[in-house]
Amino acid sequence: MTSCPDGSSPPCVWKRKMATVCNTDTTTSSGRLLESSSGAKIRMQTNGLPNHCPEPGASVPKENIIDFEVSFKNKPRNSQKMNRNLASQDEPVNTSLYDGDDQNSVNNALCDGSWTQAGFLKQIDPEYNEYSGNFESIVGIALNGVPIHTGNSEYGSDVFYPKQFGKKVYSGKKISVDKCLGGSEYSGYYHYYAWSPCILPSGPSRNSDSDSCNLIPACKDDALAYSLSFMKNQEKTIMVIGVARDGHSILGPYRKDGMLWQPCDVDLCNGLEIAGIYYYVTTMFHPYTVGCWGPGPKKTVSQECSNNVKVCSYGRILSYALKTFTILSAIYFTIFY
């Protein structure tokens, strides 16, 4: 890199800033404290700078002063407990605006990041507030304060396995990422595009070198497999690695049994329910992180912007069976009634 954020010459020094506040109160315009109608709220603030050296380039990433507040979805849905803080926030089984059986709908969810805009979040949580920051295609914040991007690059398709999609001329182009599977090539703001090995202390963040993924043979060959290679056995379980902008927690790539999440585990939005609580998970297949604001329906068709898609075969069979049953029922009633 040729320059630092302040215009000085390398080596560069930057300050990371992150703060998280959780409360159950809200303040009126007159300064009076009231109990929030939506229960616990979490406010997250970060300047988006990583705790490791980013990929070398013309300059280091710019500060992205992100500051937002949202209802924290950390309690079971439909709970009958009298002391539950989030009782007013019980979610329906499916809050997604998308249809997992429809090709256009699946593409709109998993190939287009417009749903990350504040207006869509306001529909889910009217008390959601953004105070500052560039949130374009940002779905959450990792535990180390780095923003998490959708699994699509700024060119319009899968960041790791791009595929020419629709009218997006450059969608087949591959964006550059570093050893932490993050980058700032397009916007100047650093973010992760998937599960990052640098979220945990065991990852390559301990190494002060700012290596590009393309300069590391294992990462260049298979960036996703490389990202898992640093995890210790005790880390291969369910763990929270971040918080989504809609208030749900984001989990790492492993299940409780030490196996990776599979397509039949997740819904269209790359989320699932554990003990009544909805989470997003990071997967080794597209969309890698949050695919849409969930809970969502099961996906039975493949998104057309990725060459690394997996669809649950059981979901396809079930969808086909339901459609067949509906058609046969219609024929039966037409003939006999």
C-alpha positions as CSV (number, residue, x, y, z in Angstrom):
1,M,0.0,0.0,0.0
2,T,1.2,3.5,-0.8
3,S,-0.6,5.6,1.7
4,C,-2.3,5.5,5.1
5,P,-5.8,6.9,5.9
6,D,-4.2,10.1,7.2
7,G,-2.0,10.6,4.1
8,S,1.2,9.4,5.7
9,S,3.5,6.7,4.3
10,P,3.4,3.0,5.5
11,P,3.8,1.3,7.9
12,C,0.3,2.3,8.9
13,V,-1.3,2.3,12.4
14,W,-5.0,2.4,12.9
15,K,-7.4,2.3,15.8
16,R,-10.2,-0.2,16.0
17,K,-13.4,1.1,17.6
18,M,-16.3,-1.1,18.8
19,A,-19.0,-0.8,21.4
20,T,-22.2,-2.8,22.1
21,V,-25.0,-1.8,24.4
22,C,-28.0,-3.9,25.3
23,N,-31.0,-2.4,27.2
24,T,-34.7,-2.8,27.6
25,D,-35.5,1.0,27.9
26,T,-36.2,3.7,25.4
27,T,-36.0,7.4,25.8
28,T,-38.8,9.9,24.8
29,S,-38.1,13.3,23.3
30,S,-38.6,14.8,26.8
31,G,-35.9,12.5,28.2
32,R,-38.3,10.2,30.0
33,L,-37.3,6.5,30.1
34,L,-39.9,4.0,29.1
35,E,-39.8,0.2,28.8
36,S,-39.3,-0.7,25.2
37,S,-42.4,-2.3,23.6
38,S,-40.1,-4.8,21.7
39,G,-38.1,-6.0,24.7
40,A,-34.3,-6.0,24.7
41,K,-32.6,-3.8,22.2
42,I,-29.0,-4.0,21.1
43,R,-27.0,-1.1,19.7
44,M,-23.8,-1.9,17.8
45,Q,-21.1,0.6,16.9
46,T,-17.9,-0.1,15.0
47,N,-15.5,1.7,12.7
48,G,-15.3,-1.5,10.6
49,L,-11.5,-1.8,10.7
50,P,-10.1,-5.3,11.2
51,N,-7.9,-6.7,14.0
52,H,-5.5,-8.0,11.4
53,C,-3.6,-6.7,8.4
54,P,-5.9,-6.5,5.3
55,E,-4.8,-7.3,1.8
56,P,-2.1,-5.0,0.5
57,G,-3.4,-2.5,-2.0
58,A,-3.1,1.2,-2.9
59,S,-4.3,2.2,0.5
60,V,-5.7,0.7,3.8
61,P,-9.5,0.5,4.2
62,K,-11.4,3.5,5.1
63,E,-13.3,3.9,8.4
64,N,-16.9,2.9,8.1
65,I,-18.5,4.4,11.2
66,I,-21.4,2.0,11.6
67,D,-24.0,2.6,14.3
68,F,-27.4,0.9,14.5
69,E,-30.0,-0.3,17.0
70,V,-32.3,-3.3,16.7
71,S,-34.5,-5.6,18.8
72,F,-32.3,-8.5,20.0
73,K,-33.9,-11.8,19.0
74,N,-32.3,-13.9,21.8
75,K,-35.4,-15.7,23.2
76,P,-37.4,-18.7,22.0
77,R,-40.4,-17.8,19.7
78,N,-43.9,-18.4,21.0
79,S,-42.6,-18.8,24.6
80,Q,-45.2,-19.2,27.3
81,K,-42.9,-18.0,30.1
82,M,-44.3,-15.1,32.0
83,N,-40.9,-13.4,32.5
84,R,-39.9,-13.5,28.8
85,N,-38.6,-10.0,27.7
86,L,-39.4,-10.5,24.0
87,A,-43.0,-11.8,24.4
88,S,-44.2,-9.1,22.1
89,Q,-41.7,-10.1,19.4
90,D,-42.9,-13.7,18.7
91,E,-42.2,-14.3,15.1
92,P,-44.3,-16.2,12.6
93,V,-42.7,-19.4,11.1
94,N,-41.9,-17.4,7.9
95,T,-41.2,-13.7,7.9
96,S,-39.4,-13.7,4.6
97,L,-40.9,-11.9,1.6
98,Y,-39.6,-14.6,-0.7
99,D,-40.9,-17.9,-2.1
100,G,-38.4,-20.8,-2.1
101,D,-40.2,-22.6,-4.9
102,D,-40.1,-19.7,-7.4
103,Q,-37.0,-19.0,-9.5
104,N,-37.4,-15.3,-9.7
105,S,-38.1,-15.0,-6.0
106,V,-35.0,-17.1,-5.1
107,N,-32.8,-15.0,-7.4
108,N,-34.2,-11.8,-5.8
109,A,-33.3,-13.0,-2.4
110,L,-29.9,-14.6,-3.0
111,C,-28.6,-12.7,-6.0
112,D,-29.7,-9.2,-5.1
113,G,-28.7,-7.3,-2.0
114,S,-31.5,-4.6,-2.1
115,W,-33.2,-6.3,0.8
116,T,-30.3,-5.1,3.1
117,Q,-31.7,-1.6,2.8
118,A,-33.1,0.0,5.9
119,G,-36.6,0.1,4.5
120,F,-36.8,-3.7,4.4
121,L,-35.6,-4.0,8.0
122,K,-38.2,-1.4,9.1
123,Q,-40.9,-3.8,7.8
124,I,-39.5,-6.5,10.1
125,D,-38.7,-4.3,13.1
126,P,-40.3,-0.8,13.1
127,E,-37.9,0.2,15.9
128,Y,-34.8,-0.5,13.8
129,N,-32.6,2.6,13.6
130,E,-29.5,3.5,11.6
131,Y,-27.5,6.4,13.0
132,S,-24.4,6.3,10.7
133,G,-22.4,4.2,8.3
134,N,-22.4,2.6,4.9
135,F,-24.7,-0.4,5.1
136,E,-24.8,-1.4,1.4
137,S,-25.1,-5.2,1.3
138,I,-24.0,-5.5,4.9
139,V,-25.9,-8.2,6.8
140,G,-24.2,-8.1,10.2
141,I,-21.2,-7.4,12.4
142,A,-18.7,-10.1,13.4
143,L,-17.4,-10.4,17.0
144,N,-14.2,-8.6,16.1
145,G,-16.2,-5.6,14.8
146,V,-15.7,-6.3,11.1
147,P,-18.9,-5.9,8.9
148,I,-20.2,-9.0,7.2
149,H,-21.2,-8.7,3.6
150,T,-23.6,-10.9,1.6
151,G,-22.0,-13.8,-0.2
152,N,-22.1,-11.9,-3.4
153,S,-19.3,-9.6,-4.5
154,E,-20.0,-6.0,-5.6
155,Y,-20.0,-7.2,-9.2
156,G,-23.2,-9.1,-8.7
157,S,-22.6,-12.8,-8.2
158,D,-21.0,-15.4,-5.9
159,V,-17.7,-13.9,-4.5
160,F,-15.8,-17.2,-4.6
161,Y,-17.5,-19.0,-7.5
162,P,-18.9,-16.2,-9.7
163,K,-21.3,-16.9,-12.5
164,Q,-22.6,-14.6,-15.2
165,F,-26.0,-13.5,-14.1
166,G,-28.7,-11.6,-15.8
167,K,-27.8,-8.1,-17.1
168,K,-25.0,-7.6,-14.7
169,V,-22.1,-7.2,-17.2
170,Y,-19.3,-7.9,-14.7
171,S,-21.1,-10.5,-12.6
172,G,-18.7,-13.2,-13.9
173,K,-15.7,-11.3,-12.5
174,K,-13.9,-12.5,-9.4
175,I,-13.1,-10.0,-6.7
176,S,-9.9,-10.1,-4.7
177,V,-10.0,-11.2,-1.1
178,D,-7.3,-11.6,1.6
179,K,-6.3,-14.5,3.8
180,C,-9.3,-13.7,6.1
181,L,-11.8,-13.9,3.2
182,G,-12.3,-10.1,3.4
183,G,-11.6,-7.2,1.2
184,S,-12.2,-3.5,0.4
185,E,-11.3,-3.6,-3.3
186,Y,-14.6,-2.2,-4.6
187,S,-16.0,0.2,-1.9
188,G,-12.9,1.1,0.2
189,Y,-14.7,-0.3,3.3
190,Y,-13.4,-3.6,4.6
191,H,-15.8,-6.5,5.2
192,Y,-16.0,-10.3,5.2
193,Y,-17.8,-12.2,2.5
194,A,-18.2,-15.5,4.4
195,W,-17.1,-17.3,7.5
196,S,-13.6,-15.8,8.3
197,P,-10.9,-17.7,10.1
198,C,-9.7,-14.4,11.5
199,I,-12.8,-14.0,13.7
200,L,-11.2,-16.5,16.1
201,P,-7.8,-16.1,17.9
202,S,-6.7,-19.4,16.3
203,G,-6.9,-17.9,12.8
204,P,-4.3,-16.4,10.6
205,S,-4.8,-12.9,12.2
206,R,-1.9,-13.7,14.5
207,N,0.3,-13.4,11.5
208,S,1.2,-9.8,10.8
209,D,1.6,-10.4,7.1
210,S,-1.1,-8.9,4.9
211,D,-1.3,-11.7,2.4
212,S,-3.7,-11.9,-0.5
213,C,-5.6,-15.2,-0.8
214,N,-4.1,-15.6,-4.2
215,L,-0.6,-15.6,-2.8
216,I,-1.4,-18.6,-0.4
217,P,-1.6,-21.8,-2.4
218,A,-4.2,-23.5,-0.1
219,C,-6.4,-20.4,-0.1
220,K,-6.1,-19.9,-3.9
221,D,-7.0,-23.5,-4.5
222,D,-10.1,-23.5,-2.2
223,A,-10.6,-20.4,0.0
224,L,-13.5,-22.0,1.9
225,A,-11.6,-25.1,2.9
226,Y,-8.7,-22.9,3.8
227,S,-10.9,-20.9,6.1
228,L,-11.7,-24.1,8.1
229,S,-8.2,-25.3,8.4
230,F,-7.3,-23.1,11.4
231,M,-10.2,-24.3,13.6
232,K,-9.3,-26.4,16.6
233,N,-11.4,-29.4,17.4
234,Q,-13.0,-27.7,20.4
235,E,-14.1,-24.9,18.1
236,K,-15.9,-27.2,15.7
237,T,-19.3,-26.8,17.4
238,I,-22.1,-24.3,17.6
239,M,-20.8,-20.8,18.4
240,V,-22.0,-17.3,17.9
241,I,-19.6,-15.4,15.6
242,G,-21.7,-12.2,15.0
243,V,-25.0,-10.4,15.1
244,A,-27.2,-9.8,12.1
245,R,-28.7,-6.4,11.4
246,D,-32.2,-7.8,12.1
247,G,-31.1,-8.8,15.7
248,H,-30.6,-12.5,15.2
249,S,-27.3,-14.1,16.1
250,I,-25.0,-15.6,13.4
251,L,-23.4,-18.9,14.0
252,G,-20.1,-20.4,12.8
253,P,-19.9,-23.2,10.2
254,Y,-20.2,-26.2,12.5
255,R,-23.1,-28.0,14.1
256,K,-23.1,-29.4,17.6
257,D,-22.0,-32.8,16.3
258,G,-18.9,-31.3,14.8
259,M,-20.2,-31.6,11.2
260,L,-20.6,-28.7,8.8
261,W,-24.1,-27.3,8.2
262,Q,-25.8,-29.0,5.3
263,P,-28.4,-27.6,2.8
264,C,-31.3,-29.6,4.5
265,D,-30.4,-27.8,7.8
266,V,-31.1,-24.3,6.5
267,D,-33.9,-22.3,5.0
268,L,-33.8,-19.9,2.0
269,C,-32.2,-17.2,4.2
270,N,-29.5,-19.6,5.5
271,G,-31.0,-19.8,8.9
272,L,-32.5,-22.4,11.2
273,E,-34.2,-22.8,14.6
274,I,-32.5,-24.2,17.6
275,A,-34.5,-24.7,20.8
276,G,-37.0,-22.2,19.5
277,I,-34.5,-19.5,18.7
278,Y,-33.8,-18.5,15.1
279,Y,-30.2,-18.1,14.0
280,Y,-28.3,-17.5,10.8
281,V,-25.4,-19.8,10.0
282,T,-22.3,-19.6,7.9
283,T,-22.1,-22.3,5.3
284,M,-19.5,-23.6,2.8
285,F,-22.1,-23.1,0.0
286,H,-23.7,-20.0,-1.4
287,P,-25.0,-17.6,0.1
288,Y,-22.4,-18.3,2.8
289,T,-23.9,-15.9,5.4
290,V,-27.3,-14.2,5.7
291,G,-29.3,-14.8,2.5
292,C,-32.3,-12.8,3.3
293,W,-34.1,-11.7,6.5
294,G,-35.6,-14.8,8.0
295,P,-37.1,-17.0,9.1
296,G,-37.7,-18.1,5.5
297,P,-39.2,-21.0,3.5
298,K,-37.2,-24.0,2.4
299,K,-35.5,-23.5,-1.0
300,T,-36.3,-26.0,-3.7
301,V,-34.7,-24.3,-6.7
302,S,-31.2,-23.1,-7.3
303,Q,-30.1,-19.4,-7.4
304,E,-28.6,-18.5,-10.8
305,C,-25.8,-16.3,-9.6
306,S,-23.5,-19.0,-8.2
307,N,-21.5,-22.0,-9.2
308,N,-21.5,-23.3,-5.7
309,V,-25.2,-24.0,-4.9
310,K,-26.6,-26.8,-2.9
311,V,-30.3,-27.6,-2.6
312,C,-31.9,-30.0,-0.1
313,S,-33.1,-33.0,-2.2
314,Y,-35.7,-33.8,0.5
315,G,-37.2,-30.3,0.1
316,R,-37.5,-30.8,-3.6
317,I,-39.2,-34.2,-3.2
318,L,-41.6,-32.8,-0.6
319,S,-42.4,-29.8,-2.8
320,Y,-43.1,-32.1,-5.8
321,A,-45.3,-34.4,-3.7
322,L,-47.4,-31.4,-2.4
323,K,-47.9,-30.0,-5.9
324,T,-48.8,-33.5,-7.2
325,F,-51.3,-34.0,-4.4
326,T,-52.8,-30.6,-5.0
327,I,-53.3,-31.3,-8.7
328,L,-54.7,-34.8,-8.1
329,S,-57.1,-33.4,-5.5
330,A,-58.3,-30.7,-8.0
331,I,-58.9,-33.4,-10.6
332,Y,-60.7,-35.6,-8.1
333,F,-63.1,-32.9,-7.0
334,T,-63.7,-31.8,-10.6
335,I,-64.8,-35.3,-11.6
336,F,-66.7,-36.4,-8.6
337,Y,-68.3,-33.2,-7.3
